[in-house]
Amino acid sequence: MATRSNIYVETEPGTYLGTYCHYDGYPSHLFPTLQAMSKDELLGHILMSMTHGGIRTIDGQGATEYLDDTTCDPVVMTNPSTSDWGAEYVYIKCYNGDVKWRDCYDCPSDGWKDDFE
């Protein structure tokens, strides 16, 4: 069973670029993974995934997998306040390098968290 998420990087203040991630979207996995990645590294993964239908799993240790669905339209997201693709969680790698997230079902779109405990 998948734990879907949307992952964004803030490319400049107030401007976001993101994509869909199919597995391992729980904060206990994804929050520390995104904390350990640089903005540039995450942006590279997001750009690669856009033409592959999104990310299957993301891991900062070089084990990121893409969905490889080249028959679909590019998965480009620019608004982290929406829950496109039925994501359970939304993450942002902020411009200053911090990570914040929200639960799409139990938390309003303005209820961002900056830790997972």
C-alpha positions in Angstrom: 0.0 0.0 0.0 1.3 3.4 -0.9 1.6 6.5 1.3 1.4 9.2 -1.3 2.9 12.6 -0.9 3.6 15.8 -2.9 7.1 17.1 -2.6 8.1 20.7 -3.3 11.2 22.8 -3.3 10.9 26.6 -2.9 13.0 27.9 -5.8 12.7 31.5 -4.6 10.6 33.0 -1.9 6.9 32.2 -2.6 7.7 30.2 -5.8 7.4 26.4 -5.7 8.1 23.5 -8.0 7.0 20.0 -7.0 5.9 16.5 -8.0 4.1 13.4 -6.8 5.8 10.7 -4.7 4.0 7.3 -4.5 5.7 5.4 -1.6 7.1 6.2 1.8 5.4 9.5 2.4 5.2 9.1 6.1 6.9 12.0 8.0 9.1 9.5 9.9 10.8 8.6 6.6 10.4 11.6 4.3 11.0 14.5 6.8 14.5 13.4 7.7 15.3 12.4 4.1 14.4 15.9 2.9 16.2 17.5 5.7 19.4 15.7 4.7 19.1 16.7 1.0 20.2 20.1 -0.4 17.7 22.2 -2.3 19.6 21.6 -5.5 19.7 17.8 -5.0 15.9 17.7 -4.4 15.3 20.0 -7.3 17.2 17.6 -9.5 15.1 14.7 -8.4 11.9 16.7 -9.0 13.0 17.8 -12.5 13.9 14.2 -13.4 10.6 12.8 -12.1 8.4 15.3 -13.9 8.7 13.4 -17.2 8.4 10.0 -15.6 5.0 10.4 -13.9 6.5 11.3 -10.5 8.7 9.6 -7.9 8.2 6.0 -6.8 10.5 6.4 -3.7 13.0 9.1 -2.7 16.1 8.4 -0.6 19.0 10.8 -0.2 21.4 7.9 -0.3 21.1 7.5 -4.1 18.2 5.1 -4.1 15.6 7.4 -5.6 13.3 5.6 -8.1 11.0 7.2 -10.6 7.7 5.9 -11.7 8.8 5.5 -15.4 5.3 6.2 -16.7 6.3 8.1 -19.8 2.8 7.8 -21.3 1.4 10.4 -18.9 1.6 14.2 -19.0 4.4 15.7 -17.0 3.7 15.9 -13.3 4.4 19.5 -12.5 3.0 21.1 -9.3 3.4 24.7 -8.2 0.9 25.2 -5.3 1.6 23.3 -2.1 -1.7 24.5 -0.6 -3.6 22.0 -2.8 -3.6 18.3 -2.5 -3.3 17.2 -6.1 -3.0 13.5 -6.9 -4.7 12.5 -3.6 -1.6 12.9 -1.5 -1.7 12.1 2.2 1.1 14.5 3.0 2.7 17.6 1.4 6.3 18.6 2.0 8.2 21.7 1.2 12.0 22.2 1.2 12.0 25.9 2.0 14.2 28.5 0.4 16.2 28.8 3.6 16.8 25.0 3.7 14.2 24.1 6.3 11.6 21.5 5.7 7.9 21.8 6.6 5.0 19.5 6.0 1.3 19.0 6.5 -1.2 16.1 6.7 -3.8 16.6 3.9 -6.6 14.9 5.9 -6.2 16.1 9.5 -4.6 19.5 9.0 -5.8 22.6 7.2 -3.7 23.9 4.4 -2.2 26.6 6.7 -1.3 24.1 9.4 2.3 23.5 8.5 4.6 21.6 10.9 8.4 21.8 11.1 9.1 18.4 12.8 7.4 15.0 12.8 7.1 14.1 16.5 
